[in-house]
Amino acid sequence: MWKKRISFTAVSLFAITAVSNVNAAGGRDYISIVGSSTVYPFATTVAEQFGKTSSFKTPKIESTGSGGGMKLFCAGSGIKTPDITNASRRIKFSEYQKCQKNGVKEIVEVKIGYDGIVLANSKKSAQMTLSKKDIFLALAKDVPKPEGGETLVANPYKTWKDVNESLPDTKIEVLGPPPTSGTRDAFVELAMEGGCKKIDWIKALKKTDKKYFKSICHTVREDGAYIEVGENDNLIVQKLAANPKALGIFGFSFLDQNGDKVQGSIFGGEEPTFENIAAGKYPLSRPLYFYVKKSHVGVVPGMPEFLSEFTSDKAWGDEGYLSDKGLIPMPEEERKEFSNDAKALNMLVLEK
């Protein structure tokens, strides 16, 4: 295992001059951003506002998924690599190591707010009420034998009623993101592992055989019950409208923007609402981030100004325009901390 620690170096973002790799991204006159499909609508909104209200070009943003974005971001420095990557989970140690190996030595981490992960279905169907254990039993590749005991079998459950008699007698069909997605990472950790821990003998494995525990809890079935739909969350929403019996996994913002078509399932007795996520009541919530290359700041035009726009109260504040898009604002003190860190070039330090 590895431990993570963040330390901050107070160097004015607005006073940065070219340091190492001064010509690294020279020749490109716009900011290049990749990464999370969940953060994409928020970053796009800020980019459009930035393009309209500043003298800089509107940043170009690609929705590649958190894992795909980190791969591109950590490939190296220079004009052919992105300046910023969005992520719906924190950078992994393996990704950090890849960045270091490829010369991306200094990284700025900015947490932008919170999001909920929803399991939604069409409003043409009844709203689902699910537990984490229901999700684990429905979607894990291997589950405990239905008749009991401490033995795993290939997942035999075909309908939601097979999993829990209180659920509808409909086929388990869940549309979700691929393994490169931060939403997928967070979903298996928060929902599936959370359900795994409800089974005492599997929970005990976390202390005795952590690798085996993770294999059981994080491995999604591949027999057609879970269908990978790529990184386009809007596509999942469209497919749910066309298939009322299916469920889909995506970020709260997509539920918020499509409330006329889809509804979120109740988890732990709580609905996925802005208020419940902000209050910490909804159990499937996670922080959102973006990461910036220090070597590109002061070289690619507009980066300090873009960061300033993103971390302004008018953008990510309680009444900011990003909350209208479904972003759950951080508490005021936390916003102040990360806003100050964006104004002072902060460095991410990860230690084993």
N, C-alpha and C positions, 0 to 999 in steps of 0.2 A: 504494500500500500504506500501511498505517498500523501504527504500533507501539503496543503496550500496556504500560503500567506501572502497578503498584499501589503506592499509598502509604497509610499508615495514620495516622489521627489518634486519639491516645489520649484519648478522652473516655469516661468510665465509662458503660457501657450502663445501669447501674442507677441512675445519677444524672441521667439525661436528663430535662429538663423540656421542656415544649412550646416549640418554636422557631418556625421559619417554618411556615406552614400549621397552626397549633396546633389549629384546629378542623376540619382537613382531613378526618379520618376519624371525627370525633366522631359519636356516635349509633349506632355499631355496636359490639356488645359481644363480638364473636368475631373471630378472625384469619381472613382470607380468603387462600387460597393457590391458585395455578394452576400450569400448566406441565407439565413432562416426564412422560410415561407411565412412563419408567424409574425416575425418582426417586419417583413417586407411591406405590409400596408402602412405601418407607422413610419418607416424610413422613407417610403415613397411620398407620404403626405408632407413630411418635413422637407424633403428634396424639392417638391413642387413649390412650397412656400418660400424656400430659400432662393429658388430660381426666379420667382416673381419679385421678391423684395430686395435682392442684392444685385451687385454688378457681376456676379459670377454665373457660370453656366450651371444648369440644373444637373446634379449628379446622376450618373447612370447606375441603375440598380438591377441586379439579376437575382431571381429567387432560385437558389441552388440547394437549399437545405442547409442546416447547421454544419453537418459533417462535410458536405461538398464545399461549403464556403471556407471552412477551416483548411481544407486541402489546397484550395487555390491561394488562400491568404498566406499559408506557411510555405508555399513553393519557393519564395524568395522575395527580394526587393527589386523595384524597378518598374518601368513603364508597362511591362506586360503583366504585372501582378496587381491585384486590387489593393486599395488603400485601407479599406474598412471591411470587416465581415460582421454580419449580424448573427446572433446565436440565441436560440431559445433554451439553452443550458450553458453552463460554464465550460470554458475551455478544458479539455482533457489533458492530463500530463503527457500522454503520447503525442498529442498535437503540439503542445508547448515544446517538447523535445525536437519535433520535426522543424518547427519554426527556428529554434536555436541552431540546428544542424545546417539549415539553409540560409543562415545569415540574418534572419528576422529576430534580432537580439532584444529589442526594446518594444514592448507592447503596452498600449494604453487600454485599460479595461473600464468600461462605463456601463453600470447597470441603469436601465431606463425605466423600469417599472415592473409590474406583475401581470400575469395572465393566468387564466384557468384553462385546463384541458377538459373538453366536453366530449361526451358520447351522445350524439344527437340523432334524431330520426325525423322523418317527415311529419308535419302537423296533420297529415291525413291519417296517422296512426295514433294509438294511445301513448301517452308519455310513459317512459320506463322508469322504474325505481330500482336501482341497482346497488349492490354492495361491492367492495373490493374483492371479496371472496367469490362473488358471482362472476366478476370479470376474469379472475385467475382461472376458475374452472371452465369458463367458456372459451378462453383463448390460449391457454398454455398448451404446449405440444404434448407434454406428459403430465398426468394428474394422478392423485391417489386412487386406488381401486374403489369403485362406488360402494362395494360391500364392506369397505373398511380395511384396516391394517396399514402397515408402513411399507407398502409396495406401490410403485408407479406403473401406470399402463398408458399406452397411446390414448389420447383424448377420445373417449367414446361418445361424448355429448353432441347431439345433433340439433336439439332445439333448446330454447331458453328455459322451457319447462323441465327439461331433463336436468338442468343445472339447479333450478330452484322451483319448486311446485307453485310458488306464488307468481311466477313469471308466465308470460304468454306462450302458447304452444306454437311458436313460429321458429323457422329455421335460423340458426346462428349464422349471420352474415354481416361481417363488420368490415367497412372500407376504411383503410388507414394508411399512414405514411410508411415509407421504406426505412431500413435500418440507418440510412444516412441522415435521417431527420432528427432534430433535437426534440420535436414533439413525441416521436416514437421513443426516444431515450427516456424522456420524462414520464411518459405513459407507463412503460414497463416498470419503472422504478416506483412511481407513486401508486399506480393502480394494481398492477399484477403482483409486484413484490409485496405490496400492502396486503393483498389477498392471500398470498403465500404464507404470510406470517400468522394468519388466522388458523393455520393448521399446525398444531403444536410440534409434531415431530419434524416437520420441515423447518419451522422457525428455529428449532434447536440446532439444525445443521449450520446455521450462520456462525455459530461459535466453534463447531468441530470440523466443518469442511465447507469453508466459505465459497470455494470455487464450485462445488457441487450444488450448494444452495442457490447461487446465482444462475447456474445452468438451468435448474428447475424453474426458478421464478421468472427469468427473463426471456426464455425461449418461446417464441410464438408458434402456434401450430401452422402447418403448411399443407393442410388437406382441403383448402378451399373455404374454410369458415372465416379466415382472415384474408382479405384481398388488398394487396398493395396497389395504391392508386397514384403513386408518385408524389411530388412535392407541391402539387397544385391543390390547395385547400378549397378553392372555389369549384374545382371539378368534383370534389367529394359532395359539396352542397348540391350541385346539379344532379348528381347520380342519386342522391337521397330523394330528391323531388320526383325522380323517375321511378324509384323503387321504394315505396313506402314501408316495406318490411325490413329494410336494411338499416343498420346503424353506421355512423361515421365518426371518426376521431379527428378533431382539429382544435385550434385555439379559440378561446372565448370571443375574440374580436369578430371571427367569421360567423358565429352564432348571433352576435349583437347586430351585425350588418344584414343578416338574413332571417330575422325573427318572424317575417311573414311566411317563410317557407318551412323552417325547421325549428325543433324544440330540443332543449338539452335534457338529458336524463337526470333524475335526482340521485345524489350520492350522499350517503351518510345522513340522510334526512334533510339535505340542503340542496336547493336549486342553484344552478350555475348563473348567478346574477352578479352584476357589477358590485352591488352592496355586500353580498356574501363573500365574494372573493376579496374585496378591500378589507373586510373585517376579519379575514382569516378563518371564516366558518366553513367555506367550501374546501373539501379535502384535496382536490386535485388542482393545486395551483403551484406556479413556479415563477422565478424571476427571469427577466429578459435582459440581454446584453448586446453591446457591440464592442468590437476590438479594433484598435487603430495602430498603424505602423508609425512609430516615432520618426523614422527616417524619411517618411513622406510628408510630414508636417513641416510647413515652411518651404516646401518644394512644389507640391501640387497646389495650385491656386485655390483658395477658399476653404481649406480644411479647418483652420481655427474658427472661422465665421460659421461654418456648418455645425461644428460641435457646439458653438455658443447658441445657435438657433435651436438645436435639438434639446439642449439642457436648460432652456429658458422656461419660466413659469407659464408664458403664453402657449408653449408647446406641451410640456409634460406636467404642468401644474394641475391642481384639483379642478379648475375650470378651463384647462387648456384644450387646444383643438385636438390633441391626441386622445383625450378621454372620450371625445365624441366618436372616435373610431374604435373604442373598446379597450384602450390601454388602461390598466388599473394603476393610478398614480402611487408612487411611494409616499410614505409619511413625509411631512415637511422637513423634518430634521435630516432624513436620509436623502431627500432631494438636494438639500443644501450641501451635504457632504460630497455627493457625486458631481454636483454643479461646480463646486470648488475644485474638485479633482480634474474636471474637464478644462477648467481655466488654468490650472497648473498641470503641466505635463506629468501624468502619473505613470508609474512603471509597475508592471505586473511581475511579481517574483514568486516562483513556485519552487518549493523545496521538497526533497524526498524526506 
